[in-house]
């Protein structure tokens, strides 16, 4: 089992819709979780950190489910510009390393 | 503020040739990372530096890859000799510090390597 797993997609979603995807992790001791966004042929950029109580940033909501060991990202009122690959990142406490998922590709259609 | 700078942006070489990548992190960032990213995959850590010390190089293929970070600032990553399977995007990232819980990483634009 991979340390961090994501559905590769693509998720094809009409503009204005709500879309959500999850990321599962295997190390129950992990404490930090992030969502990064990567546009085609560009570098990853931090979208948001994921806090235990859940957090929201505009149209984006991130949540953590420790019991089931997954994090989620919800995008409301999706825009064409939201089309990208969303990478889930989880820390590995033993060596401070951040482990990256393979990403979920999102395509917003007009 | 300038971001992470990498060069070259693109490199095409024949197999068995050497290649080197250069990275200049964000000023003041003491931690520097080299990642390799293949198409459809997430970044894979090759090496992490804290200042000039390589603190995690467990995934660096040491038979052909080497890296250095002179004076704890700029870094170079070298492959010698390159193999076909080394074709990938090589990303450099930096962060202000490494917390036990993880720190935000800022990435450079990457070097896209093609080995023929």
Backbone of each chain as ProteinMPNN parsed JSONL, in Angstrom:
{"seq_chain_A": "XXXXXXXXXXXXXXXXXXXXXXXXXXXXXXXXXXXXXXXXXXXXXXXXXXXXXXXXXXXXXXXXXXXXXXXXXXXXXXXXXXXXXXXXXXXXXXXXXXXXXXXXXXXXXX", "coords_chain_A": {"N_chain_A": [[0.86, -1.203, 0.0], [0.563, 2.194, -0.877], [2.041, 5.074, 0.698], [0.688, 7.475, 0.465], [-2.251, 7.971, -1.192], [-4.101, 8.764, -4.102], [-6.981, 9.31, -6.14], [-6.42, 9.23, -9.504], [-8.041, 10.46, -11.406], [-9.131, 11.665, -14.653], [-11.256, 14.167, -13.153], [-14.043, 15.315, -14.564], [-15.783, 18.181, -14.656], [-18.606, 20.321, -14.718], [-18.55, 23.872, -15.139], [-19.146, 25.863, -12.295], [-20.139, 23.865, -10.711], [-19.926, 21.747, -7.758], [-17.151, 20.038, -6.495], [-15.439, 17.258, -5.108], [-12.613, 15.629, -3.722], [-10.711, 12.917, -2.368], [-7.925, 11.908, -0.299], [-5.98, 9.315, 0.775], [-4.007, 8.19, 3.546], [-1.309, 6.274, 4.974], [0.151, 6.238, 7.352], [-0.541, 6.437, 10.611], [0.556, 8.141, 12.425], [1.085, 10.512, 11.213], [1.05, 14.064, 11.064], [0.796, 16.41, 9.712], [-0.729, 17.933, 6.932], [-1.274, 18.716, 3.571], [-2.588, 20.475, 0.753], [-1.532, 20.832, -2.494], [-1.408, 22.643, -5.553], [-0.991, 21.988, -8.98], [-0.38, 23.287, -12.018], [-0.53, 22.517, -15.523], [2.581, 21.56, -16.702], [3.87, 23.211, -14.939], [5.279, 24.287, -11.755], [4.546, 22.798, -8.513], [2.308, 24.458, -6.232], [1.511, 25.726, -3.027], [-1.75, 25.18, -1.963], [-3.472, 24.951, 0.279], [-3.082, 24.374, 3.789], [-4.066, 21.621, 5.865], [-6.071, 21.484, 8.595], [-6.771, 20.049, 11.813], [-9.347, 20.642, 12.657], [-10.566, 21.217, 10.373], [-10.653, 23.458, 7.599], [-11.278, 26.492, 5.79], [-11.0, 28.288, 2.758], [-12.08, 30.713, 1.044], [-13.594, 29.47, -1.756], [-12.72, 26.972, -1.272], [-12.522, 24.087, 0.729], [-10.984, 22.222, 3.2], [-10.649, 19.091, 4.801], [-9.968, 16.861, 7.533], [-9.925, 13.477, 8.315], [-9.168, 11.63, 10.79], [-9.747, 9.136, 11.867], [-10.395, 7.492, 9.735], [-8.269, 7.98, 8.211], [-7.902, 9.888, 6.066], [-7.767, 12.784, 3.938], [-9.662, 15.513, 2.647], [-10.677, 17.524, -0.14], [-12.723, 20.12, -1.015], [-14.28, 21.841, -3.565], [-16.139, 24.579, -4.261], [-18.569, 26.106, -6.476], [-17.102, 25.921, -8.96], [-14.493, 27.116, -11.087], [-13.262, 27.793, -14.4], [-10.582, 28.227, -14.219], [-9.825, 26.631, -12.156], [-9.014, 24.245, -13.107], [-6.617, 21.839, -12.945], [-3.955, 19.864, -11.51], [-4.305, 18.326, -8.419], [-2.403, 17.92, -5.652], [-1.842, 15.832, -2.949], [-0.264, 16.026, 0.185], [1.576, 14.592, 2.764], [3.001, 14.386, 5.99], [5.835, 12.409, 7.021], [6.541, 11.378, 10.037], [8.872, 10.133, 11.058], [11.193, 10.877, 9.69], [10.879, 13.525, 9.043], [10.082, 13.928, 6.49], [8.163, 14.985, 3.659], [5.579, 13.365, 2.082], [4.44, 12.786, -1.123], [1.385, 12.552, -2.907], [0.235, 11.106, -6.033], [-1.426, 12.788, -7.325], [-4.55, 14.312, -8.308], [-6.304, 14.815, -11.183], [-8.094, 17.572, -12.313], [-10.626, 18.754, -14.389], [-12.305, 21.471, -15.484], [-15.181, 22.168, -17.175], [-16.653, 24.38, -19.592]], "CA_chain_A": [[0.0, 0.0, 0.0], [1.336, 3.423, -0.922], [1.873, 5.917, 1.878], [-0.314, 8.484, 0.145], [-2.942, 7.543, -2.406], [-5.127, 9.634, -4.647], [-7.624, 8.909, -7.391], [-5.764, 10.071, -10.517], [-9.006, 11.164, -12.244], [-9.55, 13.036, -14.392], [-12.605, 14.54, -12.795], [-14.575, 16.288, -15.532], [-16.841, 18.835, -13.894], [-19.063, 21.561, -15.368], [-18.309, 25.121, -14.431], [-20.173, 26.198, -11.314], [-20.473, 22.704, -9.879], [-19.092, 21.441, -6.597], [-16.401, 18.792, -6.672], [-14.649, 16.88, -3.936], [-11.814, 14.42, -3.834], [-10.055, 12.486, -1.142], [-6.562, 11.399, -0.315], [-5.785, 8.449, 1.94], [-2.622, 8.049, 3.981], [-1.164, 5.014, 5.704], [0.832, 6.397, 8.631], [-1.456, 7.053, 11.574], [1.285, 9.14, 13.209], [1.229, 11.741, 10.438], [0.454, 15.196, 11.773], [0.618, 17.568, 8.851], [-1.358, 17.589, 5.667], [-1.336, 19.875, 2.691], [-2.995, 20.357, -0.642], [-0.818, 21.661, -3.452], [-1.993, 22.681, -6.888], [0.034, 22.016, -10.019], [-0.871, 23.509, -13.368], [0.181, 21.741, -16.531], [3.954, 21.964, -17.008], [4.307, 24.215, -13.971], [5.675, 23.721, -10.483], [3.485, 22.775, -7.491], [2.186, 25.607, -5.335], [0.653, 25.412, -1.897], [-3.13, 25.645, -2.006], [-3.847, 25.157, 1.676], [-2.793, 23.365, 4.789], [-5.282, 20.982, 6.372], [-6.023, 21.476, 10.048], [-7.595, 19.009, 12.429], [-10.739, 21.079, 12.777], [-11.045, 21.586, 9.049], [-10.464, 24.872, 7.307], [-11.899, 26.982, 4.566], [-10.358, 29.452, 2.157], [-12.915, 31.063, -0.09], [-14.405, 28.374, -2.289], [-12.029, 25.722, -0.982], [-12.63, 23.573, 2.09], [-10.191, 21.023, 3.437], [-11.014, 18.406, 6.038], [-9.147, 15.724, 7.938], [-10.605, 12.404, 9.027], [-8.084, 10.812, 11.369], [-10.197, 7.762, 12.112], [-10.328, 6.75, 8.476], [-6.981, 8.339, 7.616], [-7.942, 10.535, 4.769], [-8.09, 14.199, 3.891], [-10.511, 15.81, 1.506], [-10.689, 18.888, -0.668], [-13.999, 20.445, -1.634], [-14.255, 23.096, -4.324], [-17.499, 25.025, -4.597], [-18.682, 27.076, -7.562], [-15.833, 25.729, -9.668], [-14.146, 28.021, -12.183], [-12.395, 27.2, -15.418], [-9.197, 28.355, -13.754], [-9.526, 25.588, -11.159], [-8.47, 23.076, -13.808], [-5.226, 21.614, -12.519], [-3.764, 18.633, -10.744], [-4.267, 18.63, -6.99], [-1.496, 16.98, -5.004], [-1.974, 15.663, -1.506], [1.054, 15.872, 0.8], [1.45, 14.149, 4.155], [4.347, 14.244, 6.571], [6.277, 11.144, 7.616], [7.192, 11.893, 11.243], [10.149, 9.496, 11.407], [12.34, 11.579, 9.096], [10.427, 14.868, 8.683], [9.877, 14.026, 5.055], [6.809, 15.139, 3.14], [5.295, 12.35, 1.071], [3.519, 13.342, -2.102], [0.552, 11.689, -3.72], [0.442, 11.238, -7.479], [-2.26, 13.882, -7.804], [-5.867, 14.125, -8.935], [-6.475, 15.795, -12.25], [-9.423, 18.164, -12.375], [-10.897, 19.52, -15.608], [-13.567, 22.197, -15.401], [-15.661, 22.403, -18.54], [-17.625, 25.49, -19.668]], "C_chain_A": [[0.884, 1.236, 0.0], [1.07, 4.267, 0.321], [0.784, 6.956, 1.675], [-0.952, 8.096, -1.189], [-4.039, 8.515, -2.807], [-5.725, 9.003, -5.894], [-7.038, 9.81, -8.481], [-6.729, 10.887, -11.368], [-8.806, 10.794, -13.711], [-11.008, 13.148, -13.948], [-13.024, 15.621, -13.794], [-15.833, 16.896, -14.927], [-17.298, 20.091, -14.63], [-18.793, 22.77, -14.484], [-19.471, 25.435, -13.494], [-20.55, 25.052, -10.386], [-19.539, 22.621, -8.673], [-18.406, 20.094, -6.825], [-15.577, 18.523, -5.421], [-13.822, 15.654, -4.259], [-11.024, 14.18, -2.552], [-8.629, 12.039, -1.394], [-6.396, 10.551, 0.939], [-4.306, 8.338, 2.267], [-2.508, 6.857, 4.916], [-0.563, 5.163, 7.1], [-0.051, 7.152, 9.623], [-0.773, 8.122, 12.417], [1.472, 10.456, 12.454], [0.454, 12.864, 11.097], [0.146, 16.365, 10.863], [0.168, 17.13, 7.473], [-1.527, 18.864, 4.842], [-1.989, 19.489, 1.373], [-2.173, 21.345, -1.462], [-1.558, 21.583, -4.78], [-0.848, 22.742, -7.889], [-0.653, 22.177, -11.373], [0.023, 22.763, -14.354], [1.544, 22.359, -16.841], [4.465, 23.113, -16.126], [4.719, 23.509, -12.679], [4.495, 23.682, -9.503], [3.503, 24.042, -6.646], [1.2, 25.263, -4.242], [-0.729, 26.021, -2.082], [-3.614, 25.939, -0.578], [-3.332, 24.027, 2.549], [-4.12, 22.796, 5.278], [-5.163, 20.87, 7.877], [-7.02, 20.459, 10.601], [-9.07, 19.366, 12.457], [-11.357, 21.401, 11.416], [-10.834, 23.073, 8.819], [-10.965, 25.219, 5.923], [-11.139, 28.202, 4.074], [-11.147, 29.781, 0.901], [-13.771, 29.893, -0.524], [-13.842, 26.998, -1.942], [-12.184, 25.35, 0.493], [-11.829, 22.288, 2.191], [-10.597, 20.412, 4.766], [-10.105, 17.205, 6.259], [-10.023, 14.729, 8.681], [-9.541, 11.444, 9.531], [-8.498, 9.356, 11.522], [-10.062, 6.904, 10.864], [-9.072, 7.082, 7.68], [-7.13, 8.828, 6.186], [-8.167, 12.025, 4.959], [-8.908, 14.443, 2.633], [-10.356, 17.27, 1.096], [-12.001, 19.081, -1.407], [-13.861, 21.792, -2.336], [-15.684, 23.43, -4.717], [-17.456, 26.021, -5.749], [-17.42, 27.054, -8.434], [-15.708, 26.662, -10.877], [-13.27, 27.281, -13.189], [-10.942, 27.191, -14.954], [-8.836, 27.355, -12.655], [-8.966, 24.329, -11.804], [-6.985, 22.963, -13.51], [-5.134, 20.212, -11.936], [-3.587, 19.016, -9.282], [-3.495, 17.514, -6.282], [-1.699, 16.996, -3.497], [-0.591, 15.392, -0.924], [0.874, 15.589, 2.283], [2.842, 13.985, 4.749], [4.58, 12.837, 7.096], [7.09, 11.516, 8.838], [8.59, 11.34, 11.497], [11.345, 10.239, 10.854], [11.984, 12.962, 8.581], [10.138, 15.018, 7.198], [8.405, 14.257, 4.74], [6.627, 14.161, 1.997], [4.185, 12.858, 0.162], [2.677, 12.257, -2.761], [0.815, 11.946, -5.191], [-0.444, 12.313, -8.093], [-3.582, 13.429, -8.402], [-6.044, 15.227, -9.956], [-7.916, 16.245, -12.323], [-9.547, 18.985, -13.651], [-12.265, 20.153, -15.455], [-13.984, 22.572, -16.818], [-16.695, 23.529, -18.565], [-19.026, 24.979, -19.97]], "O_chain_A": [[1.837, 1.327, 0.774], [-0.001, 4.18, 0.922], [0.043, 7.28, 2.603], [-0.258, 7.917, -2.189], [-4.794, 9.017, -1.975], [-5.057, 8.258, -6.611], [-7.149, 11.032, -8.389], [-6.332, 11.876, -11.983], [-8.344, 9.687, -13.99], [-11.861, 12.34, -14.316], [-12.43, 16.697, -13.852], [-16.828, 16.202, -14.713], [-16.463, 20.852, -15.119], [-18.809, 22.69, -13.256], [-20.636, 25.288, -13.863], [-21.217, 25.269, -9.375], [-18.526, 23.315, -8.584], [-19.025, 19.138, -7.292], [-15.086, 19.443, -4.768], [-14.265, 14.755, -4.974], [-10.723, 15.093, -1.784], [-8.199, 11.825, -2.527], [-6.649, 11.025, 2.046], [-3.457, 8.385, 1.378], [-3.478, 6.471, 5.569], [-0.756, 4.29, 7.946], [-0.275, 8.354, 9.483], [-1.449, 8.926, 13.059], [1.977, 11.421, 13.027], [-0.643, 12.662, 11.619], [-0.674, 17.219, 11.2], [0.612, 16.118, 6.93], [-1.873, 19.928, 5.356], [-1.944, 18.336, 0.945], [-2.128, 22.538, -1.162], [-2.235, 20.601, -5.085], [0.137, 23.451, -7.683], [-1.409, 21.309, -11.81], [1.17, 22.429, -14.056], [1.641, 23.533, -17.196], [5.356, 23.871, -16.51], [4.535, 22.302, -12.527], [3.546, 24.453, -9.651], [4.557, 24.62, -6.378], [0.189, 24.602, -4.478], [-0.866, 27.22, -2.326], [-4.097, 27.032, -0.281], [-3.171, 22.889, 2.108], [-5.169, 23.421, 5.121], [-4.244, 20.223, 8.38], [-7.978, 20.072, 9.932], [-9.934, 18.503, 12.3], [-12.516, 21.805, 11.324], [-10.84, 23.856, 9.769], [-11.062, 24.379, 5.028], [-10.694, 29.037, 4.861], [-10.918, 29.208, -0.164], [-14.58, 29.383, 0.251], [-14.435, 25.976, -2.289], [-12.003, 26.182, 1.383], [-11.976, 21.381, 1.372], [-10.857, 21.124, 5.736], [-9.558, 16.622, 5.323], [-10.777, 15.107, 9.577], [-9.074, 10.567, 8.805], [-7.687, 8.451, 11.328], [-9.665, 5.741, 10.932], [-8.843, 6.529, 6.604], [-6.572, 8.268, 5.243], [-8.681, 12.472, 5.984], [-8.847, 13.67, 1.677], [-9.959, 18.123, 1.89], [-12.348, 18.312, -2.303], [-13.379, 22.762, -1.75], [-16.349, 22.663, -5.414], [-16.448, 26.691, -5.972], [-16.762, 28.08, -8.607], [-16.679, 26.947, -11.578], [-12.627, 26.282, -12.867], [-10.18, 26.273, -15.257], [-7.671, 27.247, -12.269], [-8.49, 23.436, -11.102], [-6.205, 23.873, -13.79], [-6.12, 19.476, -11.884], [-2.814, 19.916, -8.951], [-3.877, 16.345, -6.311], [-1.72, 18.052, -2.866], [0.173, 14.608, -1.487], [0.111, 16.269, 2.969], [3.754, 13.497, 4.081], [3.656, 12.163, 7.553], [8.237, 11.937, 8.694], [9.415, 12.025, 12.101], [12.409, 10.241, 11.474], [12.714, 13.519, 7.762], [9.968, 16.135, 6.711], [7.519, 13.79, 5.457], [7.422, 14.13, 1.058], [3.133, 13.299, 0.623], [3.177, 11.192, -3.124], [1.527, 12.882, -5.555], [-0.245, 12.707, -9.242], [-3.709, 12.322, -8.925], [-5.948, 16.413, -9.641], [-8.84, 15.433, -12.387], [-8.684, 19.808, -13.958], [-13.269, 19.455, -15.313], [-13.234, 23.21, -17.556], [-17.524, 23.625, -17.661], [-19.964, 25.77, -20.069]]}, "seq_chain_B": "XXXXXXXXXXXXXXXXXXXXXXXXXXXXXXXXXXXXXXXXXXXXXXXXXXXXXXXXXXXXXXXXXXXXXXXXXXXXXXXXXXXXXXXXXXXXXXXXXXXXXXXXXXXXXXXXXXXX", "coords_chain_B": {"N_chain_B": [[9.949, 39.799, -4.006], [12.389, 37.495, -5.04], [11.777, 34.284, -6.414], [12.402, 30.734, -6.213], [15.101, 29.883, -8.178], [15.948, 28.157, -11.086], [18.179, 26.497, -13.322], [19.38, 24.752, -16.247], [16.245, 25.446, -17.995], [15.383, 23.58, -19.76], [16.775, 20.545, -20.994], [18.416, 18.524, -23.258], [19.938, 15.527, -23.788], [22.229, 12.938, -24.822], [22.153, 9.478, -23.948], [24.383, 8.281, -21.445], [25.829, 10.591, -21.311], [27.002, 13.324, -19.227], [25.149, 15.497, -16.982], [24.113, 18.557, -15.501], [22.328, 20.341, -13.001], [21.22, 23.451, -11.732], [20.406, 25.322, -8.787], [19.03, 28.08, -7.13], [17.982, 28.998, -4.073], [15.2, 30.585, -2.314], [16.053, 33.575, -0.744], [17.407, 33.319, 2.455], [16.146, 30.973, 3.077], [16.786, 28.023, 4.701], [16.551, 25.366, 4.142], [16.764, 23.062, 1.534], [15.545, 21.289, -1.26], [15.767, 18.628, -3.587], [13.81, 17.294, -6.094], [12.446, 14.694, -8.134], [10.238, 14.449, -10.792], [8.061, 12.433, -12.491], [5.98, 12.025, -15.36], [2.591, 12.256, -14.616], [2.94, 11.553, -12.008], [3.569, 12.232, -8.51], [5.934, 14.556, -7.0], [9.109, 13.142, -6.25], [11.239, 12.793, -3.595], [14.689, 13.423, -3.812], [16.949, 14.41, -2.458], [17.585, 16.179, 0.569], [18.641, 19.202, 1.974], [19.804, 20.744, 4.921], [20.849, 23.773, 5.564], [24.208, 23.491, 4.723], [24.33, 20.81, 4.932], [23.598, 17.534, 3.922], [20.792, 16.007, 4.843], [18.979, 14.062, 4.303], [19.316, 11.716, 2.069], [18.467, 9.364, 1.176], [17.046, 8.418, -0.993], [18.478, 9.037, -3.179], [20.015, 8.016, -6.101], [22.983, 6.864, -5.739], [24.996, 5.85, -7.288], [25.083, 7.15, -9.678], [24.142, 9.703, -9.349], [24.849, 12.866, -7.929], [25.114, 15.479, -5.505], [25.516, 18.83, -4.343], [25.763, 21.492, -1.976], [26.965, 24.367, -1.85], [28.257, 26.428, 0.636], [25.837, 26.548, 1.833], [23.857, 27.73, 0.272], [23.363, 28.107, -2.893], [22.733, 25.241, -5.008], [23.803, 22.279, -6.696], [22.864, 19.617, -8.815], [23.911, 16.605, -10.095], [24.122, 14.28, -12.777], [25.722, 11.422, -13.794], [26.793, 8.645, -15.481], [24.076, 9.708, -17.63], [20.944, 7.988, -17.953], [18.368, 6.479, -19.993], [16.056, 6.265, -18.466], [16.227, 8.399, -16.779], [14.965, 10.581, -17.729], [12.889, 13.189, -16.965], [11.224, 15.678, -14.917], [13.136, 17.815, -13.012], [12.898, 19.136, -9.957], [13.538, 21.859, -7.849], [13.223, 22.894, -4.519], [12.599, 25.107, -1.762], [12.552, 25.846, 1.742], [11.745, 27.704, 4.722], [12.331, 26.589, 7.159], [12.642, 23.368, 8.597], [10.116, 21.911, 10.089], [9.055, 19.585, 12.557], [6.559, 18.859, 11.889], [6.374, 19.508, 9.262], [6.928, 21.837, 6.6], [5.932, 24.643, 4.562], [6.76, 24.385, 1.198], [8.538, 25.983, -1.38], [8.635, 26.044, -4.797], [10.902, 25.891, -7.579], [10.826, 26.503, -11.182], [11.613, 24.178, -12.377], [13.647, 21.755, -14.168], [13.439, 20.375, -17.237], [14.359, 17.333, -18.268], [15.47, 15.478, -20.984], [16.513, 12.404, -22.061], [18.121, 10.911, -24.661]], "CA_chain_B": [[10.997, 38.851, -3.597], [12.643, 36.5, -6.06], [11.453, 32.929, -6.034], [13.453, 29.751, -6.443], [15.586, 29.965, -9.553], [16.598, 26.94, -11.579], [18.64, 26.497, -14.708], [18.576, 25.305, -17.336], [14.845, 25.062, -17.956], [15.265, 22.375, -20.579], [18.057, 19.95, -21.36], [18.324, 17.294, -24.03], [21.258, 14.927, -23.902], [22.24, 11.528, -25.191], [22.476, 8.608, -22.812], [25.782, 8.149, -21.032], [26.423, 11.906, -21.132], [26.74, 13.937, -17.928], [24.287, 16.673, -16.984], [24.078, 19.219, -14.19], [21.252, 21.304, -12.784], [21.579, 24.435, -10.709], [19.273, 25.886, -8.072], [19.248, 29.144, -6.155], [16.74, 29.036, -3.291], [14.749, 31.877, -1.809], [16.998, 34.117, 0.223], [17.07, 33.082, 3.851], [15.633, 29.619, 3.284], [17.914, 27.172, 5.031], [16.318, 23.995, 3.694], [16.669, 22.935, 0.079], [15.142, 19.958, -1.693], [15.735, 18.239, -5.0], [12.808, 16.285, -6.394], [12.268, 14.246, -9.511], [8.83, 14.203, -11.053], [7.733, 11.805, -13.763], [4.649, 12.361, -15.864], [1.494, 11.577, -13.939], [3.333, 11.189, -10.65], [3.937, 13.329, -7.638], [7.379, 14.712, -6.838], [9.819, 12.14, -5.449], [12.412, 13.445, -3.005], [16.007, 12.844, -4.056], [17.854, 14.807, -1.391], [17.211, 17.377, 1.323], [19.725, 19.852, 2.701], [19.59, 21.775, 5.929], [22.078, 24.554, 5.359], [25.044, 22.801, 3.74], [24.364, 19.391, 5.266], [22.595, 16.648, 3.345], [20.219, 15.291, 5.985], [18.178, 12.941, 3.818], [19.652, 11.397, 0.678], [18.212, 7.931, 1.091], [16.47, 8.061, -2.279], [19.357, 9.502, -4.256], [20.785, 6.895, -6.681], [24.332, 7.39, -5.539], [25.958, 5.363, -8.275], [25.186, 8.072, -10.81], [23.688, 11.034, -8.965], [25.549, 13.535, -6.832], [24.612, 16.833, -5.257], [26.248, 19.613, -3.363], [25.186, 22.792, -1.658], [28.103, 25.137, -1.387], [28.013, 27.535, 1.563], [24.461, 26.523, 2.297], [22.963, 28.565, -0.532], [23.099, 27.456, -4.181], [22.954, 23.799, -5.043], [23.841, 21.627, -7.999], [22.558, 18.193, -8.89], [24.586, 16.072, -11.275], [23.902, 12.894, -13.167], [26.799, 10.961, -14.65], [26.227, 9.005, -16.777], [22.611, 9.7, -17.686], [20.285, 6.834, -18.58], [17.076, 6.824, -20.595], [15.058, 6.372, -17.407], [16.391, 9.638, -16.008], [14.117, 11.626, -18.31], [11.907, 13.615, -15.961], [11.391, 17.07, -14.498], [13.873, 17.909, -11.759], [12.397, 20.306, -9.241], [14.216, 22.308, -6.637], [12.323, 23.615, -3.625], [13.23, 25.554, -0.52], [11.65, 26.243, 2.821], [12.425, 28.51, 5.725], [12.837, 25.681, 8.175], [11.946, 22.09, 8.586], [9.479, 21.597, 11.356], [8.72, 18.172, 12.68], [5.269, 18.645, 11.258], [6.406, 19.848, 7.84], [6.912, 23.264, 6.289], [5.575, 24.955, 3.188], [7.879, 24.38, 0.268], [8.392, 26.839, -2.55], [9.308, 25.339, -5.89], [11.353, 26.529, -8.798], [10.086, 26.069, -12.368], [12.026, 22.849, -12.795], [14.424, 21.484, -15.378], [12.881, 19.212, -17.956], [15.466, 16.583, -18.861], [15.184, 14.411, -21.942], [17.686, 11.609, -22.393], [17.847, 10.195, -25.916]], "C_chain_B": [[11.151, 37.782, -4.674], [12.302, 35.125, -5.53], [12.65, 32.027, -6.229], [13.831, 29.789, -7.919], [16.277, 28.661, -9.925], [17.087, 27.166, -13.001], [19.389, 25.206, -14.991], [17.11, 24.912, -17.186], [14.611, 23.762, -18.715], [16.673, 21.87, -20.903], [17.789, 18.653, -22.098], [19.73, 16.759, -24.199], [21.117, 13.496, -24.396], [22.617, 10.701, -23.962], [23.99, 8.476, -22.679], [26.485, 9.501, -20.915], [26.167, 12.423, -19.714], [25.819, 15.137, -18.076], [24.268, 17.257, -15.572], [22.953, 20.24, -14.162], [21.66, 22.217, -11.64], [20.327, 25.029, -10.082], [19.738, 26.977, -7.109], [17.963, 29.315, -5.361], [16.342, 30.463, -2.925], [15.699, 32.323, -0.708], [16.516, 33.883, 1.651], [16.514, 31.691, 4.131], [16.802, 28.669, 3.532], [17.755, 25.741, 4.516], [16.087, 23.966, 2.194], [16.414, 21.489, -0.288], [15.362, 19.813, -3.203], [14.725, 17.104, -5.144], [12.928, 15.873, -7.854], [10.784, 13.954, -9.686], [8.651, 13.623, -12.45], [6.29, 12.137, -14.119], [3.579, 11.552, -15.138], [1.8, 11.132, -12.521], [3.569, 12.433, -9.81], [5.445, 13.456, -7.545], [7.943, 13.641, -5.909], [11.096, 12.787, -4.915], [13.694, 12.684, -3.348], [16.946, 13.156, -2.89], [17.33, 16.065, -0.729], [18.431, 17.889, 2.066], [19.166, 20.75, 3.788], [20.906, 22.535, 6.018], [22.958, 23.778, 4.373], [25.074, 21.286, 3.944], [23.232, 18.629, 4.589], [22.036, 15.772, 4.455], [19.35, 14.12, 5.569], [18.51, 12.729, 2.348], [19.382, 9.928, 0.403], [17.665, 7.5, -0.271], [17.286, 8.577, -3.455], [20.145, 8.307, -4.799], [22.266, 7.257, -6.738], [25.362, 6.872, -6.536], [26.125, 6.343, -9.424], [24.8, 9.506, -10.469], [24.581, 11.58, -7.851], [24.977, 14.937, -6.687], [25.527, 17.524, -4.27], [25.536, 20.937, -3.143], [26.288, 23.622, -1.001], [27.65, 26.301, -0.514], [26.553, 27.622, 1.98], [23.503, 27.397, 1.518], [22.619, 27.832, -1.818], [23.372, 25.963, -4.097], [23.036, 23.33, -6.492], [23.533, 20.147, -7.84], [23.153, 17.676, -10.191], [24.2, 14.619, -11.513], [25.029, 12.509, -14.124], [27.032, 9.469, -14.459], [24.698, 8.94, -16.756], [22.108, 8.445, -18.396], [18.916, 7.288, -19.104], [16.015, 7.076, -19.525], [15.181, 7.615, -16.55], [15.57, 10.776, -16.573], [12.976, 11.936, -17.351], [12.047, 15.118, -15.789], [12.075, 17.06, -13.138], [13.529, 19.243, -11.106], [13.267, 20.596, -8.035], [13.196, 23.076, -5.806], [13.106, 24.086, -2.416], [12.156, 25.89, 0.498], [12.462, 26.937, 3.894], [13.041, 27.636, 6.807], [12.081, 24.375, 8.037], [11.398, 21.858, 9.984], [9.165, 20.114, 11.381], [7.428, 17.871, 11.933], [5.258, 19.016, 9.774], [6.267, 21.339, 7.612], [6.518, 23.471, 4.846], [6.828, 25.011, 2.342], [7.542, 25.248, -0.947], [9.254, 26.243, -3.663], [9.815, 26.287, -6.97], [10.587, 25.962, -9.989], [10.481, 24.688, -12.879], [12.909, 22.842, -14.027], [13.859, 20.229, -16.014], [14.006, 18.528, -18.705], [14.938, 15.501, -19.79], [16.483, 13.715, -22.288], [17.347, 10.744, -23.602], [18.738, 8.971, -26.067]], "O_chain_B": [[10.163, 37.232, -5.16], [12.507, 34.829, -4.353], [13.776, 32.497, -6.39], [12.967, 29.734, -8.794], [17.09, 28.135, -9.164], [16.495, 27.92, -13.773], [19.973, 24.619, -14.08], [16.781, 24.109, -16.314], [13.752, 22.956, -18.354], [17.617, 22.644, -21.061], [17.038, 17.796, -21.632], [20.612, 17.459, -24.696], [20.028, 12.922, -24.388], [23.311, 11.175, -23.062], [24.744, 8.549, -23.649], [27.628, 9.555, -20.462], [25.208, 11.999, -19.069], [25.716, 15.725, -19.153], [24.39, 16.534, -14.583], [22.664, 20.907, -15.155], [22.352, 21.807, -10.708], [19.313, 25.219, -10.755], [20.712, 26.808, -6.376], [16.949, 29.735, -5.92], [17.069, 31.418, -3.199], [16.093, 31.532, 0.15], [15.381, 34.201, 2.006], [16.421, 31.276, 5.287], [17.69, 28.525, 2.692], [18.729, 24.99, 4.464], [15.308, 24.753, 1.658], [16.993, 20.575, 0.299], [15.165, 20.752, -3.974], [14.773, 16.103, -4.429], [13.446, 16.615, -8.689], [10.157, 13.304, -8.85], [9.033, 14.23, -13.451], [5.489, 12.488, -13.252], [3.655, 10.326, -15.058], [1.011, 10.416, -11.903], [3.743, 13.535, -10.33], [6.166, 12.554, -7.971], [7.324, 13.285, -4.907], [11.928, 13.268, -5.684], [13.77, 11.465, -3.195], [17.65, 12.274, -2.396], [16.712, 16.911, -1.374], [19.16, 17.126, 2.7], [18.164, 21.436, 3.585], [21.923, 22.016, 6.479], [22.493, 23.438, 3.286], [25.759, 20.568, 3.215], [22.067, 19.018, 4.666], [22.732, 14.889, 4.957], [19.018, 13.271, 6.396], [18.043, 13.473, 1.485], [19.986, 9.325, -0.485], [17.808, 6.339, -0.656], [16.826, 8.552, -4.597], [20.866, 7.652, -4.046], [22.726, 7.887, -7.69], [26.473, 7.396, -6.617], [27.17, 6.376, -10.072], [25.103, 10.425, -11.23], [25.007, 10.849, -6.956], [24.427, 15.501, -7.632], [26.216, 16.887, -3.474], [24.81, 21.429, -4.006], [26.503, 23.58, 0.21], [26.762, 27.064, -0.894], [26.095, 28.671, 2.432], [22.449, 27.772, 2.031], [21.69, 27.024, -1.841], [24.126, 25.489, -3.247], [22.421, 23.909, -7.388], [23.903, 19.52, -6.847], [22.923, 18.245, -11.259], [23.983, 13.846, -10.58], [25.261, 13.179, -15.13], [27.434, 9.055, -13.372], [24.108, 8.208, -15.963], [22.75, 7.917, -19.304], [18.389, 8.329, -18.711], [15.186, 7.976, -19.654], [14.337, 7.864, -15.689], [15.486, 11.838, -15.957], [12.201, 11.055, -16.977], [12.882, 15.754, -16.433], [11.634, 16.368, -12.22], [13.827, 20.316, -11.63], [13.673, 19.694, -7.303], [12.392, 23.831, -6.353], [14.153, 23.529, -2.087], [11.01, 26.177, 0.154], [13.681, 26.791, 3.977], [14.133, 27.912, 7.304], [11.013, 24.312, 7.43], [12.149, 21.636, 10.934], [9.028, 19.477, 10.336], [7.233, 16.771, 11.414], [4.238, 18.854, 9.104], [5.563, 22.023, 8.355], [6.733, 22.601, 4.001], [7.83, 25.613, 2.727], [6.422, 25.239, -1.457], [10.442, 25.978, -3.48], [9.229, 27.337, -7.231], [9.786, 25.042, -9.828], [9.784, 24.097, -13.704], [12.918, 23.785, -14.818], [13.812, 19.164, -15.399], [14.545, 19.077, -19.665], [14.069, 14.712, -19.419], [17.435, 14.343, -22.75], [16.408, 9.949, -23.569], [18.64, 8.255, -27.063]]}, "name": "protein", "num_of_chains": 2, "seq": "XXXXXXXXXXXXXXXXXXXXXXXXXXXXXXXXXXXXXXXXXXXXXXXXXXXXXXXXXXXXXXXXXXXXXXXXXXXXXXXXXXXXXXXXXXXXXXXXXXXXXXXXXXXXXXXXXXXXXXXXXXXXXXXXXXXXXXXXXXXXXXXXXXXXXXXXXXXXXXXXXXXXXXXXXXXXXXXXXXXXXXXXXXXXXXXXXXXXXXXXXXXXXXXXXXXXXXXXXXXXXXXXXX"}
